[in-house]
Amino acid sequence: MTKTIISSGHKALVAAMTEARKAAGMTQADLAKVLRCQQSLIARVESGQRRIDAIDMVRWGRAVGTEPRKFLQVVERVTPADQ
């Protein structure tokens, strides 16, 4: 298993989550307010500097009106079978 935080799956997850936020018409600050966190946390997640756990992924999806499982499906599609 790769030790880098920048895998194809992670890049795809970040892109899907960012796209979902934008499609919801939300700024990073809007999302941070809903999630009760700092905007800088959203920025770090979206820039790939911080990983996100499953609970945060569910909360993010709910906040932007996207089924959280869609994020996982994106990751599954781009992650090689041998990983």
C-alpha positions as CSV (number, residue, x, y, z in Angstrom):
1,M,0.0,0.0,0.0
2,T,1.3,3.4,-0.9
3,K,2.3,5.7,1.9
4,T,1.8,8.9,0.0
5,I,-1.3,11.1,0.6
6,I,-1.5,11.9,-3.1
7,S,-2.9,8.7,-4.6
8,S,-5.2,8.6,-7.7
9,G,-8.0,7.7,-5.4
10,H,-7.4,10.6,-3.0
11,K,-7.2,13.0,-5.9
12,A,-10.5,11.7,-7.3
13,L,-12.1,12.0,-3.9
14,V,-11.0,15.6,-3.4
15,A,-12.1,16.5,-6.9
16,A,-15.6,14.9,-6.4
17,M,-16.0,16.6,-3.0
18,T,-14.9,20.0,-4.4
19,E,-17.2,19.7,-7.4
20,A,-20.1,18.7,-5.2
21,R,-19.6,21.8,-3.0
22,K,-19.4,24.1,-6.0
23,A,-22.5,22.4,-7.6
24,A,-24.4,23.2,-4.4
25,G,-23.5,26.8,-4.9
26,M,-21.5,26.9,-1.7
27,T,-18.2,28.6,-0.9
28,Q,-15.6,27.1,1.3
29,A,-16.8,29.5,4.0
30,D,-20.4,28.4,3.6
31,L,-19.5,24.7,3.9
32,A,-17.3,25.4,6.9
33,K,-20.1,27.2,8.7
34,V,-22.4,24.2,8.1
35,L,-19.8,21.7,9.2
36,R,-18.8,23.9,12.2
37,C,-15.1,24.1,11.3
38,Q,-12.7,26.6,9.9
39,Q,-12.6,27.5,6.2
40,S,-8.9,26.7,6.3
41,L,-9.8,23.1,7.0
42,I,-12.0,22.9,3.9
43,A,-9.1,24.6,1.9
44,R,-6.6,22.0,3.1
45,V,-8.9,19.1,2.3
46,E,-9.6,20.5,-1.2
47,S,-6.0,21.2,-1.9
48,G,-5.1,17.6,-0.9
49,Q,-3.0,18.7,2.1
50,R,-5.3,16.9,4.6
51,R,-7.0,13.5,4.3
52,I,-10.6,13.1,5.3
53,D,-12.1,10.2,7.2
54,A,-15.3,8.4,6.4
55,I,-17.4,10.3,9.0
56,D,-16.3,13.7,7.6
57,M,-17.0,12.4,4.0
58,V,-20.6,11.6,5.1
59,R,-21.0,15.0,6.8
60,W,-19.6,16.8,3.7
61,G,-21.9,14.9,1.4
62,R,-25.0,15.6,3.5
63,A,-24.0,19.3,3.8
64,V,-23.8,19.7,0.0
65,G,-26.8,17.6,-0.8
66,T,-24.9,14.7,-2.3
67,E,-25.1,11.0,-1.3
68,P,-21.8,10.3,0.4
69,R,-21.6,6.9,-1.3
70,K,-21.1,8.7,-4.6
71,F,-17.7,10.0,-3.3
72,L,-16.7,6.4,-2.5
73,Q,-17.8,5.2,-5.9
74,V,-15.5,7.7,-7.6
75,V,-12.6,6.5,-5.5
76,E,-13.4,2.9,-6.3
77,R,-13.5,3.6,-10.0
78,V,-10.0,5.1,-10.1
79,T,-8.2,2.9,-7.6
80,P,-6.3,0.1,-9.3
81,A,-7.6,-3.4,-8.3
82,D,-4.2,-4.4,-6.9
83,Q,-4.3,-1.6,-4.3
